[in-house]
């Protein structure tokens, strides 16, 4: 099982969408919100993800396809 911490910046159109819930259920990864800020036009999240390496990679790739800016800020295996 791999684990990583990510800084996500969501585009305005996704601020009201269940992106993190979708991420967990679609890719079968454990999500843990460590910190977040959701304003009217901006949203960011510090999110821990845990799961098999391949699933984490797929989840991050999917986020990028949704126009979410993803920055890995910590990792451990």
Residue pairs with C-beta under 8 A, 6 or more apart in sequence:
1 50
1 51
1 52
2 50
2 51
2 52
2 53
2 56
2 75
2 77
3 48
3 49
3 50
3 75
3 76
3 77
4 48
4 49
4 50
4 56
4 72
4 74
4 75
4 76
5 34
5 46
5 47
5 48
5 49
5 72
5 73
5 74
5 75
6 46
6 47
6 48
6 49
6 60
6 70
6 71
6 72
6 73
7 44
7 45
7 46
7 70
7 71
7 73
8 44
8 45
8 46
8 47
8 63
8 68
8 69
8 70
8 71
9 42
9 43
9 44
9 68
9 69
10 19
10 42
10 43
10 44
10 45
10 68
11 66
11 67
11 68
12 41
12 42
12 43
14 43
14 66
14 67
14 68
15 38
15 39
15 40
15 41
15 42
15 43
19 63
19 66
19 68
20 31
20 33
20 45
20 47
21 31
23 29
23 31
23 49
23 59
23 62
23 63
24 30
24 31
26 59
26 62
27 51
27 55
27 56
27 58
27 59
27 62
28 51
28 55
29 49
29 50
29 51
29 55
29 56
29 59
30 48
30 49
30 50
30 51
31 47
31 48
31 49
32 47
32 48
32 49
32 50
33 45
33 46
33 47
34 46
34 47
34 48
35 45
35 46
36 43
36 44
36 45
36 46
37 43
37 44
46 73
49 56
49 59
49 60
51 59
60 70
60 72
63 70
64 70
